[in-house]
């Protein structure tokens, strides 16, 4: 019996050495920012290791993918580490990294689901931080009501001021696409001017104004066919093109104004991503 144990130990020593060397080499590559080489070594370690450290290497594989910008590839090893039978200290790190990936991908619904799993593993004080992070995920989805409702369960920061700041988002100036379209139809270029597109405002005023003037002259001269052709040209190029561009610019500008406001607000309060990483 003793001989069998000794023989087994002798056989295991080279294998354990290979595992340790692969793990160390993976760490070296990761430090040098050679991410895919690091993944290769961690996978070698994962294949050979029988010591019950599977979660550790799954996390390292995911972290290397994440740092390489391959966030979708990072999800699979994280999910495996979270859902397998092994219980380790890396489970929480895997959940946090998965939540961070969802945040980076603007998949806030999935992020909140992941945070819900994380909350079951935390004490009440840190669950308060989860509520705060979840509130910001609603806010960035422009779901102000749900964000404010989630903030009401937060106790570690000046929640009343934050709620007031979020409520004030509705007072951020927004321009109207309908008004811009109406203005452009009445006075060519005025809609673009209203939208802040000054170059196209001048272009529309000169081009569309001159075409409209020539259409009126053609009608007076009873050159109806020419007037109709000019009108169709104007409709297809201006009404279907220029007015859509106005609407698109107004949408982008309106979103940017709200984004700038939220950025200013967020700088006054704890950063949710920093809190997530520190959990």
Secondary structure, 3 states (H helix, E strand, C coil): CHHHHHHHHHHHHHHHHHHHHHHHHHHHHHHCCCHHHHHHHHHHHHHHCCCCCHHHHHHHHHHHHHHCCCHHHHHHHHHHHHHCCCCCCHHHHHHHHHHHHHHHCCCHHHHHHHHHHHHCCCCHHHHHHHHHHHHHHHHHCCCHHHHHHHHCCCCCCCHHHHHHHHHHHHHCCCCCHHHHHHHHHHCCCHHHHHHCCHHHHHHHHHHHHHHHHHHHHHHHCCCHHHHHHHHHHHHHHHHHHHHHHHHHHHHHHHHHHHHHHHHHHHCCCCCHHHHHHHC
